[in-house]
Amino acid sequence: MSAPPRVVVTGLGMATALGLSVAENWDKARRGETGIRRLPDPADARSPIQAAGAVSAADRERIARAFPEAAAAEERRTLFALWAAAAALHDAGLPAGHTRCGVALGAGLGVTRMEDITRWLDPAGAFDTVRFGAELDRLHPESSGRHGHDRAATCVAARFGLDGGTATVTTACASATQAIGSAWRAIRRGDTPVMLAGGADSMIHPLGLVNFVLLGAAATGGDDPATLCRPFDRRRGGLVMGEGAGVVVLEDERHARDRGATVYAELAGYASSMDAYRATAPDPEGRGAAAAMRGALAAAGLAPDAVDYVNAHGTGTKLNDVAETIAIRSVFGPCAARLAVSSSKPLFGHLLAACGGPEFILTVLSVAEDTVHPTLNLTRPDPKCDLDYVSGATRHQPVRAALSNSFGFGGQNACLAVRKRPPAEGGS
Amino acid sequence: MSERVVITGAGLVTALGGDRAATWTALGGDRSGAAPVTGFDARGFACRRAAQAAAPDAGALGVSPRDAYIMGRSNLWFLQAARAALAEAGLPAAFADGTDVGCFAALGMIDPLPDDLRAAAARSRGPDGAFDPDRFYADAYREIYPLWPLAILNNVGFCMAATCLGIRGENAVFASGADAGAAALIEAADVVSAGRAAVALAGGAAEAVTPLGLARWHRQASLCPGDGPEPACRPFHPVSGGVIPGEGAAVLVLEQETAARARGAKILAVVAGWGCAGGESAVVRAAEQALTAGAGGSLAVDLWIPHGEGATARDADEAAAYRRLWPRPDAAPPVAAFKGRLGHLGPAALAADAALAVEIIRTGCVPAAWPDGAGADAAPRLPLAAAGPGAAPRTLLLGVRGWTDAVAAVALAAGETS
């Protein structure tokens, strides 16, 4: 039986608070700029969350102009997915209507609009299901009463004529990373030679904004928005929400070579695990996270000393950052001391189900360009977080291979292993 | 696949029964699970029927009331089906070290129950009765139970179910149409075949029927209107009636064949192939991929269990695909369909069909697609298998279709097939 094919990354697309192009995101990441700002909508003036990595109104207008038919009917996150998918396909030089390309996207929970509850309350304050059932056309356009989790993936497949099948992963913050991993497996199995994979999410609406406040996981301080997200810092106060999408084109290496595609890097391994600990907290020993990293290294055939960089989940919550540090130490042992680790979340916020998409893209670029972006706002390291988190400035260093971590609420962990693109046939 | 993957356990919870045996027995009679919606007053909806499963008994599953709230009915059904599947496979109800045990599920949306948000919504209303964000942010949002955000993440309840089972290995949750069930089964088979997990659960749970969920059903499917006593859903009938939402869950236990045989497990079926496709001719392409995926060349199909949801246009599309797949009527397999009896279990549909395929292989019987007497007035669009004992199918092709045109097919074969 022949060995599974290598899987390479040939196209990148992003939509985040930093901008709508990969180049803009990468430039700003290297310069240490953040897209986290005060919430722009005056309706959110009294929200307990005052800052987020929201895609700017101008950029959302630009997306709406690009997809006018979708802008009127689709969720915000589906529009982000369409934009990032179009960019990734263009970057890869793949035409629309590629019948052997599948789609795998991570997606967040349904959008529940408070308007969809208040509108059908009767005078006594009870929800009138009879009137609701008769007035379904009045549901908010983004409502979960209209759209399932798989809306973004199916819209992308339909819009670009991708006939290789669709999959949607819903594992909270691990969703996009697991979607990319699932796509990697589909190509390795020979199910399809090309996959569009990543994630899209947005919870910037009233109920979405307070969700993480209710769970005690959000940074709600009155700090400067630009410094609110502080992974691994002793003053970290929780996650800062972001929105957007990150989508990549993955290909069977032979398929990419045959069509002369430019290869950024090889997606060499993927693994997942479960904490089986608590729904509300990660395993404090990081055992599940460590198992995912070990699994990804094993799948890639990489030894710990072959890895130079870990793009951490790095949420900026008290529990995650310590558990992830312990997990990295347990996986890399003595090699952890020379490992560069950084979190992308201070750049554009926590994109929730989508976070693994843009973070994987930055990981790929780190490997491709031997450059590690810094962890912003890390000025007073937590003594329990004792790795090299690349605080301060971008670092130019060899990055032979890297890991990208994502850990979901509930205890699902996922890790992707990236290494330098394979040498051309006939090369050394 | 490098190693053959087999099914050694299959758990099923449906409107017709809390386990596979009860469902199978009921399918042998003339019952349909469809009935008027009981969980809330659905009189305003065009479709007011569903095949509703009995509420899961959290206490019997060892789940506390607090955890049961977060898990919701869907994930409790999943746990119930998983426990039954593990018991049949002769595996522990909870693994002591589940690092090499995987779990892959297809789940739907977890919709907020209006009562969870009603108090906050009421306090958020402005003078005009409309939602006022200032009031919501000021303090009304604090009326929401702090763990409510976990209860609407479908993966959190899934993780809690996995924790009950001691599972720590490879995993994923796919959503949210019937095609998601194929994604779960395929990835579970992949990790087992590749040796990334010694055992993997693969299955799904249907969405519980709620007001917001039923609203989405109306947008995503061509539903059967009304709530009368007439037969509601008749797949492949010329007047098929429309889709009936279904509730329940199904879970399969997958293992490498050599490992299963080595520990003396009974082989219920072999996962012989799969395919996924979208767009034009997706049903044909997915089926052809599934039937040629195995090492032994193209499989001959003894029974086709297509998606068969009861929506006229989509059933007709599958009927056309059938004639392309098997152009010679004398060589075409008979067809079985269960959504007329169990409702459309959405993300659990494929695993439910697989659990019933196991029974078909075991007994040689095929249940009737429609309740007894329903549709006797017209010939079906496809040659439905005669109810009862028949030709004892050994190779079955299952098909599912998502809410749009994402299609998947999975081939199952009797255990002794090499």
HADDOCK unambig.tbl for C-alpha pairs under 7 A between the chains (distance, minus, plus):
assign (segid A and resid 43 and name CA) (segid B and resid 133 and name CA) 6.25 0.50 0.50
assign (segid A and resid 44 and name CA) (segid B and resid 133 and name CA) 6.99 0.50 0.50
assign (segid A and resid 46 and name CA) (segid B and resid 134 and name CA) 5.90 0.50 0.50
assign (segid A and resid 46 and name CA) (segid B and resid 137 and name CA) 5.72 0.50 0.50
assign (segid A and resid 46 and name CA) (segid B and resid 138 and name CA) 6.57 0.50 0.50
assign (segid A and resid 47 and name CA) (segid B and resid 137 and name CA) 5.05 0.50 0.50
assign (segid A and resid 48 and name CA) (segid B and resid 137 and name CA) 6.73 0.50 0.50
assign (segid A and resid 109 and name CA) (segid B and resid 153 and name CA) 5.90 0.50 0.50
assign (segid A and resid 110 and name CA) (segid B and resid 109 and name CA) 6.83 0.50 0.50
assign (segid A and resid 114 and name CA) (segid B and resid 121 and name CA) 6.52 0.50 0.50
assign (segid A and resid 114 and name CA) (segid B and resid 131 and name CA) 6.93 0.50 0.50
assign (segid A and resid 115 and name CA) (segid B and resid 131 and name CA) 5.64 0.50 0.50
assign (segid A and resid 117 and name CA) (segid B and resid 114 and name CA) 6.63 0.50 0.50
assign (segid A and resid 117 and name CA) (segid B and resid 118 and name CA) 6.91 0.50 0.50
assign (segid A and resid 117 and name CA) (segid B and resid 121 and name CA) 6.30 0.50 0.50
assign (segid A and resid 118 and name CA) (segid B and resid 121 and name CA) 5.22 0.50 0.50
assign (segid A and resid 118 and name CA) (segid B and resid 122 and name CA) 6.55 0.50 0.50
assign (segid A and resid 118 and name CA) (segid B and resid 125 and name CA) 6.79 0.50 0.50
assign (segid A and resid 118 and name CA) (segid B and resid 130 and name CA) 6.53 0.50 0.50
assign (segid A and resid 118 and name CA) (segid B and resid 131 and name CA) 5.99 0.50 0.50
assign (segid A and resid 119 and name CA) (segid B and resid 130 and name CA) 6.57 0.50 0.50
assign (segid A and resid 125 and name CA) (segid B and resid 122 and name CA) 5.78 0.50 0.50
assign (segid A and resid 126 and name CA) (segid B and resid 118 and name CA) 6.81 0.50 0.50
assign (segid A and resid 127 and name CA) (segid B and resid 114 and name CA) 6.30 0.50 0.50
assign (segid A and resid 127 and name CA) (segid B and resid 118 and name CA) 6.85 0.50 0.50
assign (segid A and resid 129 and name CA) (segid B and resid 41 and name CA) 6.08 0.50 0.50
assign (segid A and resid 129 and name CA) (segid B and resid 42 and name CA) 6.42 0.50 0.50
assign (segid A and resid 129 and name CA) (segid B and resid 211 and name CA) 6.61 0.50 0.50
assign (segid A and resid 130 and name CA) (segid B and resid 41 and name CA) 6.18 0.50 0.50
assign (segid A and resid 130 and name CA) (segid B and resid 42 and name CA) 5.79 0.50 0.50
assign (segid A and resid 130 and name CA) (segid B and resid 43 and name CA) 5.44 0.50 0.50
assign (segid A and resid 130 and name CA) (segid B and resid 44 and name CA) 4.22 0.50 0.50
assign (segid A and resid 131 and name CA) (segid B and resid 44 and name CA) 5.87 0.50 0.50
assign (segid A and resid 132 and name CA) (segid B and resid 44 and name CA) 6.88 0.50 0.50
assign (segid A and resid 133 and name CA) (segid B and resid 42 and name CA) 6.75 0.50 0.50
assign (segid A and resid 133 and name CA) (segid B and resid 44 and name CA) 4.30 0.50 0.50
assign (segid A and resid 133 and name CA) (segid B and resid 45 and name CA) 4.29 0.50 0.50
assign (segid A and resid 133 and name CA) (segid B and resid 215 and name CA) 7.00 0.50 0.50
assign (segid A and resid 134 and name CA) (segid B and resid 44 and name CA) 4.49 0.50 0.50
assign (segid A and resid 134 and name CA) (segid B and resid 45 and name CA) 5.62 0.50 0.50
assign (segid A and resid 136 and name CA) (segid B and resid 215 and name CA) 6.50 0.50 0.50
assign (segid A and resid 145 and name CA) (segid B and resid 212 and name CA) 5.02 0.50 0.50
assign (segid A and resid 145 and name CA) (segid B and resid 213 and name CA) 6.22 0.50 0.50
assign (segid A and resid 145 and name CA) (segid B and resid 215 and name CA) 5.32 0.50 0.50
assign (segid A and resid 145 and name CA) (segid B and resid 216 and name CA) 4.57 0.50 0.50
assign (segid A and resid 146 and name CA) (segid B and resid 216 and name CA) 5.05 0.50 0.50
assign (segid A and resid 146 and name CA) (segid B and resid 219 and name CA) 6.33 0.50 0.50
assign (segid A and resid 147 and name CA) (segid B and resid 216 and name CA) 6.75 0.50 0.50
assign (segid A and resid 148 and name CA) (segid B and resid 109 and name CA) 6.61 0.50 0.50
assign (segid A and resid 148 and name CA) (segid B and resid 176 and name CA) 6.58 0.50 0.50
assign (segid A and resid 149 and name CA) (segid B and resid 109 and name CA) 6.76 0.50 0.50
assign (segid A and resid 149 and name CA) (segid B and resid 175 and name CA) 6.15 0.50 0.50
assign (segid A and resid 149 and name CA) (segid B and resid 176 and name CA) 5.96 0.50 0.50
assign (segid A and resid 150 and name CA) (segid B and resid 175 and name CA) 6.21 0.50 0.50
assign (segid A and resid 150 and name CA) (segid B and resid 176 and name CA) 5.99 0.50 0.50
assign (segid A and resid 163 and name CA) (segid B and resid 277 and name CA) 5.62 0.50 0.50
assign (segid A and resid 163 and name CA) (segid B and resid 278 and name CA) 4.31 0.50 0.50
assign (segid A and resid 163 and name CA) (segid B and resid 279 and name CA) 5.38 0.50 0.50
assign (segid A and resid 164 and name CA) (segid B and resid 276 and name CA) 6.49 0.50 0.50
assign (segid A and resid 164 and name CA) (segid B and resid 277 and name CA) 4.74 0.50 0.50
assign (segid A and resid 164 and name CA) (segid B and resid 278 and name CA) 5.86 0.50 0.50
assign (segid A and resid 165 and name CA) (segid B and resid 276 and name CA) 5.07 0.50 0.50
assign (segid A and resid 165 and name CA) (segid B and resid 277 and name CA) 4.16 0.50 0.50
assign (segid A and resid 165 and name CA) (segid B and resid 278 and name CA) 4.90 0.50 0.50
assign (segid A and resid 165 and name CA) (segid B and resid 406 and name CA) 5.69 0.50 0.50
assign (segid A and resid 165 and name CA) (segid B and resid 407 and name CA) 6.84 0.50 0.50
assign (segid A and resid 166 and name CA) (segid B and resid 406 and name CA) 6.18 0.50 0.50
assign (segid A and resid 167 and name CA) (segid B and resid 174 and name CA) 6.88 0.50 0.50
assign (segid A and resid 167 and name CA) (segid B and resid 180 and name CA) 6.50 0.50 0.50
assign (segid A and resid 167 and name CA) (segid B and resid 183 and name CA) 6.72 0.50 0.50
assign (segid A and resid 168 and name CA) (segid B and resid 174 and name CA) 5.44 0.50 0.50
assign (segid A and resid 168 and name CA) (segid B and resid 175 and name CA) 5.36 0.50 0.50
assign (segid A and resid 169 and name CA) (segid B and resid 173 and name CA) 5.64 0.50 0.50
assign (segid A and resid 169 and name CA) (segid B and resid 174 and name CA) 4.44 0.50 0.50
assign (segid A and resid 169 and name CA) (segid B and resid 175 and name CA) 6.07 0.50 0.50
assign (segid A and resid 170 and name CA) (segid B and resid 155 and name CA) 6.54 0.50 0.50
assign (segid A and resid 170 and name CA) (segid B and resid 173 and name CA) 5.49 0.50 0.50
assign (segid A and resid 170 and name CA) (segid B and resid 174 and name CA) 5.87 0.50 0.50
assign (segid A and resid 170 and name CA) (segid B and resid 175 and name CA) 6.45 0.50 0.50
assign (segid A and resid 171 and name CA) (segid B and resid 155 and name CA) 5.26 0.50 0.50
assign (segid A and resid 171 and name CA) (segid B and resid 172 and name CA) 6.74 0.50 0.50
assign (segid A and resid 171 and name CA) (segid B and resid 173 and name CA) 5.89 0.50 0.50
assign (segid A and resid 172 and name CA) (segid B and resid 155 and name CA) 6.78 0.50 0.50
assign (segid A and resid 211 and name CA) (segid B and resid 149 and name CA) 5.69 0.50 0.50
assign (segid A and resid 214 and name CA) (segid B and resid 146 and name CA) 4.80 0.50 0.50
assign (segid A and resid 215 and name CA) (segid B and resid 146 and name CA) 5.86 0.50 0.50
assign (segid A and resid 215 and name CA) (segid B and resid 147 and name CA) 6.56 0.50 0.50
assign (segid A and resid 271 and name CA) (segid B and resid 170 and name CA) 6.82 0.50 0.50
assign (segid A and resid 272 and name CA) (segid B and resid 169 and name CA) 6.95 0.50 0.50
assign (segid A and resid 272 and name CA) (segid B and resid 170 and name CA) 4.86 0.50 0.50
assign (segid A and resid 272 and name CA) (segid B and resid 171 and name CA) 6.14 0.50 0.50
assign (segid A and resid 273 and name CA) (segid B and resid 168 and name CA) 5.69 0.50 0.50
assign (segid A and resid 273 and name CA) (segid B and resid 169 and name CA) 4.67 0.50 0.50
assign (segid A and resid 273 and name CA) (segid B and resid 170 and name CA) 4.89 0.50 0.50
assign (segid A and resid 273 and name CA) (segid B and resid 171 and name CA) 6.32 0.50 0.50
assign (segid A and resid 274 and name CA) (segid B and resid 168 and name CA) 4.40 0.50 0.50
assign (segid A and resid 274 and name CA) (segid B and resid 169 and name CA) 5.90 0.50 0.50
assign (segid A and resid 275 and name CA) (segid B and resid 168 and name CA) 6.04 0.50 0.50
assign (segid A and resid 276 and name CA) (segid B and resid 159 and name CA) 6.97 0.50 0.50
assign (segid A and resid 276 and name CA) (segid B and resid 162 and name CA) 6.77 0.50 0.50
assign (segid A and resid 276 and name CA) (segid B and resid 163 and name CA) 4.41 0.50 0.50
assign (segid A and resid 276 and name CA) (segid B and resid 166 and name CA) 6.54 0.50 0.50
assign (segid A and resid 276 and name CA) (segid B and resid 167 and name CA) 6.65 0.50 0.50
assign (segid A and resid 276 and name CA) (segid B and resid 168 and name CA) 5.94 0.50 0.50
assign (segid A and resid 277 and name CA) (segid B and resid 163 and name CA) 6.84 0.50 0.50
assign (segid A and resid 279 and name CA) (segid B and resid 156 and name CA) 6.33 0.50 0.50
assign (segid A and resid 279 and name CA) (segid B and resid 160 and name CA) 6.65 0.50 0.50
assign (segid A and resid 409 and name CA) (segid B and resid 156 and name CA) 6.66 0.50 0.50
assign (segid A and resid 410 and name CA) (segid B and resid 155 and name CA) 6.86 0.50 0.50
assign (segid A and resid 410 and name CA) (segid B and resid 156 and name CA) 4.53 0.50 0.50
assign (segid A and resid 410 and name CA) (segid B and resid 159 and name CA) 5.62 0.50 0.50
assign (segid A and resid 411 and name CA) (segid B and resid 159 and name CA) 6.62 0.50 0.50
